[in-house]
Amino acid sequence: MGLAHVAGGTVRRIGRTASELEPEHRRDGVGFFLLALAVLVAASEWWGMQGTTGDVVHAVVAGTFGRVAYVVPIALLLFGVGMLRAPGDQASTNRITIGTTALTFAVAGLVHISAGLPSPPDGGQAMRDGGGMIGFLASSPVVAAIKTVGAVPLLILLGFFGLLVMTATPVRMIPARLAEVRDWALHQPHESDLNEDGTAVEADQIDPDETRKVRRRRPGPVNTGPFDGDEAFRQAAIVA
């Protein structure tokens, strides 16, 4: 009872101390934790870390995500860096989390279908060769309801939706985003990087004190008049 009392007091003290931290520090802590977790998962899935720790990490990650576990370290790394770079952008973090979850379920489900829809009674290795438990949950109920021919397009749509959410791209903005990607791939200047005569903006023409948002604004038409009061003088009174 004495040991339990000491342990409980220590946990409560740590909890109070953590709650007193600034929100930015707490998010930084989460970001560093995700980076450490990315290194640990990469050591297990990419480099085959031996020992009890490697076996446990592989069993948990591969059993959950199947073959999709190979990209889990990249996702953890991106989440960690995102939290460290923008600790106050809660809306962006929530958006990326939702989009990544949808994309993960879609990819794991498709991988599980391609592996022949193994189930937990088939053994852990069969589940790891497919989409893991996530892939089983994402694909098996849908296949049972509408067969494989309907499940595959549905999962593709789910993955496409997750990708749009992650990139903050509404459906109506898809052509514009594709044009931006094309210009970036072909090293062509974007419309916002052109002068009024259509020539590209040179590096020495960019004012470093102006932000991109201000630089993209275009001046509207100027009203040139005539205005009331432009006359040289106006008679104040009419004499009868």
N, C-alpha and C positions, 0 to 999 in steps of 0.2 A: 504493500500500500504506500509505503514511503517513496519507493522508486517511481510508482505510478504518479504520485503527487508531484514529484520533482520533474518528471517528464512532461506532465500536463502543463505545469507552470512555464517550463521552457518553451513549449510550443505556443502557448498563449502570448508569451513575451515576444517571440519572433513575429507572430502575427500582428501584434500591435506596432512593432517597429516597421514592418513592411507596409502597413497601412498609412504610416506617417510619411512615407517617401512621396516625392513629387510624382505626378502621373508620368512625366517624361522619363524619370529614372526607372519607374516600374516597367515602362515599355522598352527601355534600353535593356533591362534585365531579361525580359522575354526575348528580345532580339538576340542577345548573346547566347541565351539558352538554345534557341533554334539553330544558331550557327554551330554550337557544340554538338547538338543532336545530328545535324547534317554531316559533320565529320565522323561521328560514331556510326551512322547508318552507311555512309560511303565506305568506311573501313570494313564493314561487314559484307555489304553487297557487291562492292566493286573490287576490293582487294583481298577478300576472303580471310578476314581476321579470324585466327584460331583461338581456341579457349572457350571457357564458359560464357564470357561476355559476348563474344562473337556468335556463339550458337544461340544464345537467348535472343539477341537482336535480330538475327536472321529468321528465327522461328516466328517472332512477333511480326516483323515487317513483311517478310515474304508470305507468311500465312494470312496476313490481312490484305495485302495488295497483289500477291502473286508476282507475275513478271513485271508488273507496273512498278514494283519496288525499286527497279533500277533508276527510275527518275525521281524517287522520293527525296534523295539528297539534294537534287537541284531545286525542287520545290521548297524544301526547308531553307536552303541558302537564300533563295529569292525573298521568302517571307522575312527572314532575319535581317537581310540588308534593307528591305523596305521599311521595317520598323525602326531601324537605326537612322535611316536617312530622313524619314518623315514621322517623328514620334507623335505629332499632334494630328495627323490626318486619319482620324478614326473612320470616316466615311469610305476612304479609299481602301483601308484595310478590310472593312466589312465586305466591300464589293469584290475585292480579289479573293477573299475567303469563300464567298458564295460561288463565284465563277470557278474557282479551283475545285471545289467539292463536286459541282455538276460535271465538270470535265473529267475528274477522276472516276466518278461512277460510270460515265459513258465509256471511257477507254477500258476500264477494268471489265465492264460487262461485255464489250466486244471481244476482248482477249479471252474471256471465259467461254464465250460462244465458239470462238475459233478453236479452243482446246477440247471441244466436245461436251461442254457443260458438266464437268465433274462435280460431285457433291461431297460433303464431309465424310459420309461412310466410305468413299473411295480411298480415303487416306490423305495424310497431310501432303505428301509429295505430289499427288495429283492436283490438289488445290493450289499448291505453289507453282505448278507448271501452267496453271490457268490464270484467272484473275483474282485468286485468293477469296477470302470471305466477302470482300467488297464486290468482286465480280460475280460471285454466286448470288448475293442479295440483289444486285442490279439486273441480272439477266434471267435467272431461273423463274421468278414469278411472272415476268413479262412473256417469256417463251411459253410458259404453261398457259397463259391467257390468250395470246394472239400468234403463237408459233414463231419460229425463227424468222420467217419472211417478213413479219410485222415488227419483231423486236429490233432487228438490225437498223431499219430506218429511224425507229423511235430513239434508239440510243445515239445515232448519228446526230439527230436534231438536238438531243440533250447536250451533247458535246459542243455543237455549234453555238447553242445558247450560252453555255459556260464560257466559251471563248469570247463571245460578244460582251458578256458581263465583265470579264477580266480586263478587256481592253477599253471598256467604257464606250462602246460603239453601238449606237442605235441602228436598227435595220436601215433606216433612211439614209444613214451616213456611210453605209458600206461602200458605195462607189467613190466617195471622196477619200475614204481611208485607203482604198485600193490604189487610187491615183497617187496619194502620198507615198505609199510603199513603192510604186513603180518609179516615181521621181527619185526616191532615195536609192533604189537599186541601180538606176541608170545614171546617177549623179547629175540629175537635171535640177535646176533651181525651181523651187515651188513658187506658186503665184504670189505669195506674200513676200518673196525674196526678189521680186522684180521691180525695176523702176517704172515710172509712169510711161516711158517710151518702150517698155518691153525688154530692156537690157537687164542683165543680172546685176545685182547690187555687189559692188566690190567691197573687200574687207575694210579698206580705208574710208569708205563712205558710211560705215555703220557707226553711229554715235554710241560709245560704250555706256553713256549715262541713260540712254533710252532703253526701256524694256521692250521685249518682243511684242507685247500686247499693245503698247503705244505705237510701235513702228507699223503695226498692221492696220491701224486706223486710217481711213481715207477721209480727207476733208470734204464736207458737203458743199453744195453750191452756195455761193455768197450772193446775198441780195444787194444789188447795186443801186437800188432806189428807183425813182426819186423819193426822198423822205420829206416829211412835214418839217418846215423850217429851213429848207435849203435856200430860200430866197434871201436876197441881200437885206431886205427889211420888209416889214408888214405894217400897213397903216393901222394904228391903234384905234381910231374912231372915225366914223363917217360924219362929215360936216354937212348939215342940211342947207 
